């Protein structure tokens, strides 16, 4: 799991999983473009635990945590209400 991949490739490859990536390339706005997958798992807590441990061992690493899947599953409607 140490290949340098585009973030879009990582999202596709690990669809439905939480992912921690060590960023290797960013755009001019510091948005991650490429990185190496460090950890991936459907369990967010598990990925967070591994990410925190990695952060302790590599404090200068640029890490990106995200869910590689649809935020809102197909077929589900969402309504936003301002209160």
N, C-alpha and C positions, 0 to 999 in steps of 0.2 A: 504494500500500500504506500509506496514512496514515489510513485510516478508523478511528475509535474503535469497537471491537466488544466484545461480551461474550466472555469467555474461551471459553465453550462454543461460540460461533459460530466463533471462530478454530480451535478443535479440529476442528470439522466441515469448515470450508472448506479447511484445510490438512492433512487427514488423510494420515498417512504421511510427514509432513515434520517436521523439526526447526524450531523457531520461536523467534525473539527478539522479545519484545513490550516496548514502553515502556508501563509500567503507568500508567493514568490514574485508576483508582478501585480501592480496596481495601475489604474488609469490616472489622469492628471488630477482627479478629485479624490484620490486615495481609495476608490472602490476596487475591491479584489477582482482581478481578471484571471489569474492562474494560481495554482497552489498544489501542495502535496497533502493527500488525505492522511491524517494521523489516526483518526478513530471514526467509526461509523457504527450505528446501532439504532434499532427502532425505539429503544428506551432512552429518552432524553436525559434522565438522571445518570445513567451509566456513562453516556458521552460527556456530560458535564464533569463527572468525577475524574475521568481520564484527562480531560482538557485542563482541569485545575492542577492535577499532578504534573502534567507536561509543562504548564506555565511556571510552576515552582522550580522545575529543573532547567527551564529555558526562559528566563524572565524577559529577554529581549525579542523573543519570537513574536511575529505578527500573526495572531490567530484569528480565524473567522469561524464562528459557530452559526449553523443554519439548519433548517429543515429542508431536505431535498424532496419535496413533494408538493402537492397542491395544498395551499393553506386552507382552502374551502373545497371540500370534495365535490366532484361533479354531481349534479342533481340536488344539491342543497342550496336553498335560497337564504340570503342574509339581508336583514334590514337594519340600517343604522338610524338611531333616533337621537336627536339632540335634546338633552334634558335641561 
